[in-house]
Amino acid sequence: MTEPYYRDLGGLTFESTIHAQGAWNEHEQHMAPASALLTHVIDREFGREGMRIARLSFEIYGIIHGGAFEVRTQVLRPGRTIELVQADMFCGDRTAISARAWLLATSDTADIAGTEDAPLPPVAEASAWDGMAPWPGGYIASLEFYTVGEPRPGARQAWLRSQHPLVDSGEVSPLAHLVRLTDSANGLSARADPQTVLFPNVDLQIHVHRLPRGDWLGIDGVQQYGPDGVGLTSSILNDEAGPFARAEQILTLRRR
């Protein structure tokens, strides 16, 4: 089996591999696979027939240290049709990420389904792209990137995928499979050269109006900077059937 991003050590304890390594610091995990691992835990601990994740909210409290860590879960708002749950990643005695998910009851609304977001051109029309190669870290190195059309600073359309399993302990949901790619939007849509300006995100919010499927994530992303050191990356997320979610990341802008 291709080496995973995480090894399951049992009892909601996991260990990151080189493929989860971050781009800002060689000793940290990248937020993308970490957010997917927490999504996987939420699926595993709270998933049930007739309910699904509709929103994921991740708060990043600092460096996500590589190596072994523990996940702890709790129900914040129990319910039969609406439920709010939380999964926290602990690196040592410190909380690195808190993830909250709204689970909503499902019903048949196929007759009124529709979206306003425009779909990305298909993967077959995209071109292989090595523009992320300057970014260091095992996570970025684990991905395939394809770009669509003519990008500009602050905006890019791209397709990406990974051949590595998220965790070595079994299958993950299609949502967790693609969440592990979503945080990449911040680097893909970069408005400034990361050698000049640091723009790490302190959160990740994903609103999911349709459950995705497949291996490819399409990102239609834009990055905007305010005049006082704060920025925002916004993305429309696609699978090969079209848009399925939107993502937002608030940024702290810091000159090197």
C-alpha positions as CSV (number, residue, x, y, z in Angstrom):
1,M,0.0,0.0,0.0
2,T,1.2,3.5,-0.7
3,E,2.4,5.1,2.5
4,P,-0.5,7.0,4.2
5,Y,-0.5,10.5,5.6
6,Y,-1.3,9.1,9.1
7,R,-0.8,5.9,11.0
8,D,-3.6,4.8,13.3
9,L,-2.1,3.9,16.7
10,G,-5.5,3.0,18.2
11,G,-7.7,4.8,20.7
12,L,-8.0,8.0,18.7
13,T,-4.2,8.4,18.7
14,F,-2.4,8.9,15.4
15,E,1.0,9.6,14.0
16,S,1.8,11.8,11.0
17,T,4.2,10.7,8.3
18,I,6.4,12.7,6.0
19,H,3.5,13.2,3.6
20,A,1.7,15.3,6.1
21,Q,4.6,17.7,6.5
22,G,3.8,21.4,6.3
23,A,5.2,24.1,4.0
24,W,5.9,26.8,6.5
25,N,7.9,24.7,9.0
26,E,9.5,21.3,8.5
27,H,8.6,20.2,12.0
28,E,4.8,20.9,11.5
29,Q,1.9,19.2,9.8
30,H,0.1,20.8,6.9
31,M,-3.4,21.9,7.8
32,A,-4.9,20.1,4.8
33,P,-4.3,16.4,5.8
34,A,-4.8,17.4,9.5
35,S,-8.3,18.8,8.7
36,A,-9.1,15.6,6.8
37,L,-8.1,13.4,9.7
38,L,-10.4,15.3,12.0
39,T,-13.2,15.0,9.4
40,H,-12.5,11.2,9.3
41,V,-12.8,11.0,13.1
42,I,-16.0,12.9,13.1
43,D,-17.4,10.6,10.4
44,R,-16.3,7.5,12.4
45,E,-17.5,8.7,15.8
46,F,-20.7,10.5,14.9
47,G,-21.8,9.4,11.4
48,R,-25.2,7.7,11.2
49,E,-27.8,6.9,8.6
50,G,-29.9,9.9,7.6
51,M,-27.5,12.5,8.9
52,R,-24.5,14.1,7.2
53,I,-21.8,16.8,7.6
54,A,-23.1,20.1,6.3
55,R,-20.4,22.5,7.6
56,L,-16.9,22.0,8.9
57,S,-15.2,24.7,10.9
58,F,-11.5,24.4,11.9
59,E,-9.7,26.8,14.3
60,I,-5.9,26.6,14.2
61,Y,-4.3,27.6,17.5
62,G,-0.7,27.5,16.4
63,I,1.9,25.1,14.9
64,I,0.5,21.7,14.3
65,H,3.5,19.6,15.5
66,G,4.4,16.5,13.5
67,G,4.5,13.1,15.1
68,A,2.1,11.4,17.5
69,F,-1.1,13.2,18.7
70,E,-4.5,12.5,20.3
71,V,-8.0,13.4,19.1
72,R,-10.8,14.0,21.6
73,T,-14.4,14.3,20.7
74,Q,-17.6,15.6,22.2
75,V,-21.2,16.4,21.3
76,L,-22.0,20.1,21.8
77,R,-25.6,20.1,20.7
78,P,-27.3,16.7,20.5
79,G,-30.3,16.2,18.2
80,R,-32.2,13.8,16.0
81,T,-32.2,16.2,12.9
82,I,-29.6,18.8,13.8
83,E,-26.4,18.1,15.8
84,L,-23.2,20.0,16.6
85,V,-20.1,17.9,17.3
86,Q,-16.4,18.7,18.0
87,A,-13.1,17.0,17.5
88,D,-9.9,18.5,19.0
89,M,-6.3,17.6,18.0
90,F,-3.9,17.6,21.0
91,C,-0.2,17.7,20.3
92,G,1.3,17.0,23.7
93,D,-0.7,19.0,26.2
94,R,-1.7,21.7,23.8
95,T,-4.7,21.9,21.5
96,A,-3.5,22.4,17.9
97,I,-6.8,22.4,16.1
98,S,-10.5,22.4,17.1
99,A,-12.9,21.1,14.5
100,R,-16.7,21.6,14.7
101,A,-19.2,20.0,12.4
102,W,-22.9,20.6,11.9
103,L,-24.7,17.4,11.1
104,L,-28.0,17.8,9.4
105,A,-30.8,15.3,8.6
106,T,-31.0,14.4,4.9
107,S,-34.2,14.2,2.8
108,D,-35.1,13.9,-0.9
109,T,-34.8,17.3,-2.5
110,A,-33.7,16.2,-6.0
111,D,-36.6,17.9,-7.7
112,I,-35.5,21.4,-6.5
113,A,-31.7,20.8,-6.5
114,G,-29.6,23.4,-8.3
115,T,-26.4,25.6,-8.0
116,E,-25.4,29.1,-9.1
117,D,-21.7,28.5,-9.0
118,A,-20.2,27.8,-12.4
119,P,-18.4,24.4,-12.7
120,L,-14.7,24.2,-13.6
121,P,-13.7,23.0,-17.0
122,P,-13.0,19.2,-16.8
123,V,-9.7,17.7,-15.7
124,A,-9.2,16.5,-19.3
125,E,-8.9,20.2,-20.4
126,A,-6.4,21.1,-17.6
127,S,-2.6,21.2,-18.0
128,A,-0.1,19.6,-15.7
129,W,1.5,22.3,-13.5
130,D,4.6,22.4,-11.3
131,G,4.1,25.8,-10.0
132,M,3.7,24.5,-6.4
133,A,7.2,23.0,-6.6
134,P,8.9,26.0,-4.8
135,W,6.8,25.2,-1.8
136,P,8.7,22.9,0.6
137,G,7.3,20.0,2.6
138,G,6.1,16.4,2.2
139,Y,2.5,17.3,1.8
140,I,2.9,19.5,-1.3
141,A,5.2,16.9,-2.8
142,S,2.5,14.2,-2.4
143,L,0.1,16.0,-4.8
144,E,-0.6,16.2,-8.5
145,F,-1.6,19.7,-9.8
146,Y,-3.3,20.6,-13.0
147,T,-4.1,24.2,-13.9
148,V,-7.0,25.6,-15.9
149,G,-6.8,28.7,-18.2
150,E,-4.7,31.7,-17.5
151,P,-4.2,32.4,-13.8
152,R,-3.2,35.8,-12.3
153,P,-1.8,36.8,-8.9
154,G,-4.7,36.3,-6.5
155,A,-6.8,33.9,-8.6
156,R,-6.4,30.4,-10.0
157,Q,-8.5,27.5,-11.1
158,A,-6.9,24.1,-10.6
159,W,-7.5,20.4,-10.2
160,L,-5.5,18.3,-7.7
161,R,-5.4,14.8,-6.3
162,S,-3.3,12.5,-4.1
163,Q,-2.6,8.8,-4.5
164,H,-1.7,8.4,-0.8
165,P,-4.4,7.0,1.6
166,L,-5.3,9.4,4.4
167,V,-4.9,6.8,7.2
168,D,-3.7,3.2,7.3
169,S,-6.7,1.9,9.2
170,G,-9.3,1.6,6.4
171,E,-11.5,3.6,4.1
172,V,-12.4,7.2,4.6
173,S,-15.5,9.0,3.3
174,P,-15.4,10.8,0.0
175,L,-15.8,14.1,1.9
176,A,-12.7,13.5,4.1
177,H,-10.8,12.3,1.0
178,L,-11.3,15.7,-0.6
179,V,-11.1,17.8,2.5
180,R,-7.5,16.8,2.8
181,L,-6.8,18.8,-0.4
182,T,-8.9,21.9,0.4
183,D,-6.4,23.9,2.5
184,S,-4.2,23.9,-0.5
185,A,-6.3,26.7,-2.0
186,N,-4.4,29.3,0.0
187,G,-1.1,28.5,-1.7
188,L,-2.7,27.9,-5.1
189,S,-4.4,31.4,-5.1
190,A,-1.4,33.3,-3.8
191,R,-1.5,37.0,-4.5
192,A,2.0,37.6,-3.2
193,D,5.3,35.8,-3.5
194,P,5.6,33.6,-0.3
195,Q,9.4,34.4,-0.3
196,T,8.3,38.0,0.4
197,V,5.1,37.8,2.3
198,L,3.8,35.1,4.7
199,F,0.1,34.5,4.6
200,P,-0.8,31.6,6.8
201,N,-4.5,31.0,7.5
202,V,-5.8,30.7,11.1
203,D,-9.0,29.0,10.2
204,L,-10.7,26.9,7.5
205,Q,-14.5,26.9,7.0
206,I,-16.2,24.5,4.5
207,H,-19.9,24.6,3.7
208,V,-21.0,21.5,1.9
209,H,-24.3,21.7,-0.1
210,R,-23.7,18.3,-1.8
211,L,-21.6,15.3,-0.7
212,P,-18.7,14.9,-3.2
213,R,-17.3,11.8,-4.8
214,G,-14.1,10.8,-6.7
215,D,-10.4,11.5,-6.4
216,W,-10.1,14.9,-8.0
217,L,-10.7,18.2,-6.2
218,G,-11.3,21.3,-8.3
219,I,-10.5,24.7,-6.7
220,D,-11.8,28.0,-8.1
221,G,-10.0,30.2,-5.7
222,V,-9.3,33.9,-5.1
223,Q,-7.1,35.6,-2.5
224,Q,-7.7,39.1,-1.3
225,Y,-5.6,41.3,1.0
226,G,-6.9,44.2,3.2
227,P,-4.8,47.3,3.9
228,D,-4.1,46.4,7.6
229,G,-2.4,42.9,7.5
230,V,-5.5,40.7,7.1
231,G,-6.4,38.7,4.0
232,L,-9.0,36.2,2.8
233,T,-8.9,33.2,0.5
234,S,-12.3,32.1,-0.9
235,S,-12.8,29.0,-3.0
236,I,-15.6,27.2,-4.9
237,L,-14.9,23.4,-4.5
238,N,-15.7,21.0,-7.3
239,D,-15.6,17.3,-7.9
240,E,-15.9,16.0,-11.4
241,A,-19.7,16.4,-11.3
242,G,-19.5,20.1,-10.5
243,P,-19.5,22.5,-7.5
244,F,-20.3,20.9,-4.1
245,A,-19.0,23.3,-1.4
246,R,-17.5,26.7,-0.6
247,A,-14.4,27.3,1.6
248,E,-13.0,30.4,3.3
249,Q,-9.7,31.0,5.0
250,I,-8.8,34.1,7.0
251,L,-5.1,35.1,6.7
252,T,-2.6,36.9,8.8
253,L,-0.2,38.8,6.4
254,R,3.4,39.2,7.6
255,R,6.3,40.5,5.5
256,R,9.5,38.4,5.7
